[in-house]
Amino acid sequence: MPDDEPFDVPGCLERVRRRDQVAARELVDHLHPLVIRIVRAHLPRRVLEQDLTQEVFMKMFSRLDQYEGAVPLSHWVSRIALTTCIDHLRAQKRRPEFRWADLSESEANVLDAVITNAQDVPANDALASRELVHKLLDQLKPADRMVIQLLDLEQKTIAEISALTGWNESLIKVRAFRARRKLQKFFQQLKDSERS
């Protein structure tokens, strides 16, 4: 299919439902950039992105008879991908308490710089900063982590998050508020553990 022609989603779905393997491959190729972007943004620790992406596509094909076309296929598949990521985050064991000793040396230096405000975080500590943010986010429940990641890190609007997750806008706002308070509490606990 030439690149300038739009992808024929309804036609491809019809062929997939008739068990056309070429159409199934075309559908995966069409949706792969969307799915891999979601998986990479919400990848749980110790889970390979290829494994999670494959799981999303397996769920999509196993539930294809449930897709009625009321929403665009990309929205429907996005929900499957997000739900799959949330399920994996829930399956991970969470530690009840996050301590200063859990940080690597570079993460501790970044956090120390943030706490003391004595200096800006050096540019070469960007990776440590990112790891620290993810360690703090890992302390949240999966749905809370997801809303913070979508809203604050990916800068999505409330309406976009609602379309992706199926949650109503009030729920998103309340969940974000509570998740931010929990993050502040975790951050305070880290500061307190460093002082003791």
N, C-alpha and C positions, 0 to 999 in steps of 0.2 A: 504494500500500500504506500503510495507516495506521501511524503511528509506534509505536503500542503493540503491534503484532504483530511477533514475531521474524522476522528475515530467513530465508527458506527457501533455505539454501545448496544442499542436494541437488537440490531442484526447479529452482532457477535453473541449476545446472551441467548438468542434463539438457537444459534448453532451449537453453543455450549450445552444447552438443555437437550439437544439431540445427540449429545455425547461426541461432538466433533473435537478431537484432541488439538487440532491446529487452532481452532477458535479459542480453546481454553488457554493455549500458550500465548495467543495474541492478547487475550484479556489480562493475563498475568503481566505481560510486557507493558501493557497500557497502564495498569494500576501500580506497578512496582515502584516508580518514583514517589508516589503518594505514600504508600505503605512504608517504604524504607525511611522516609523522612519522619514519619510518626514514630516508628520503632526506635530510630536513633535518638530522637528527642526524649523518649520516655523509657529507654532501655534499663531494665533492672540490673543490678550488679550480678556478675557471674552467669549471665545469660548471653549467648552468642546472638548477634543481630540476625544472622542467616537462619538460625533455628526459630527465632521468634517470627521472622517474616514468613517463613514456611508455614508455621502454625496459623498465622493470620489467613493465608491463602487456603489452607486446608479447611478452616472454619467457614470461610466465604463459600467455597464450593459445596461443603456439606449442608449449608443453609440457603443455597441459591433458590430453592423452591419457596422460601419465605419472602424473598424480595419481590415486592409488588409494583415497584416503579413509582411509588408516591413521592419519593425523594430521589435526587440524583444518585446513581450508583456509587459515585465517589464519596458521598456523605455516608451512605450505608456501610461501605467498606471502612471508612475512617472510624466509625463507631466500633466496628469489630476490632480494629487495630488498637484503639484506645482501651477497650474493655479487656483485651488480651494482655496488654501491658499492665493494667491495674491488677488483673488476676495474678500475674507473676510477682508484682510488688507485694501483694497480700501474702503470697506463699513464702516470701522470704522472712526469716526470723528477724525480728527487730530486737535490738538490745534495749533494756528498760532505761538505761542511763547512758548518756554520751559524755565522755570525760576528756579532759585536756590530754591525758596520756594516750588517747586513741588517735591523736593527730600525728602526722609526720612532722619532721623538723621544719620543713618549709611551710607547711600549713600552720604550725604553731607560730612561726615568725609573722606570717600574714595576719593571723588573728591578733597577735600582740600589737602589730602596727595599727590595726583598726581600733583596738581597745584604747591604746594610749594616745592616738591621734598625733603622736610625735612626728610621724613621717607618713608620706604617701606610700602605698604598697608599690614596690618596684615592679616595673613592667615584666621582668623575667620571672616574677612570682604569679603570673596570670594563671598558669596551670594549677599551682597550689591553691589559688583563690577559687578556681572552678571546683577542684576536688573538695574543698572545705564547704562550699555551697551545697554540693551534692551529699556530703556527709550529714549536713544539717537537714536537708530535705528528706534524707532516708529515715529520719526520726519520725516523720509525719506518717499518718495513715495514707494508703495509696490514693484515695480520692482527694484528700487534702493536698498531697504532693502534686497531683495532676493539675488541680485548679491553680496553684501557685506557679507551676511551671508554664502553663498556658497563658495565664494572665500577666505575670510579672516578667518571666524570662523570655517568652516568645511574643509578648506584647499583643496578644489577641484581644479582641473586644469581648464584652460579655455576650453579645449576640452571636459572635463566631463560636465561642465556647459552648453556648447553648445548642447551636446547630451540630457541633461535633459530638457532644456528649449526650444530648437529649435531656439535660437538666434544665429546669426553669431558671430564669435570671435571678430571682430572689434567692434560690438555693445556692447559686454560684457566688453571689455577694456575701451571704452568711458564711459559706464554707471558706471563702478567701479571708474574711475578717478573722475567723477563728484560727485558721492555719497561720496567719501572720502573728497572731498572739502566741501561738505555740512556738513558732520559730524564735520570737523574742525571748520566751522562757528558756528554750534550749541554749540560746546564745548567752543569756544571763548565767545559766548553770555552768557553761564553759568558763566564763569569766571568773565565777566564784571558785571553781575547782582549780583554776590557775593560781589564785591567791592563797589557797590553803596548802 
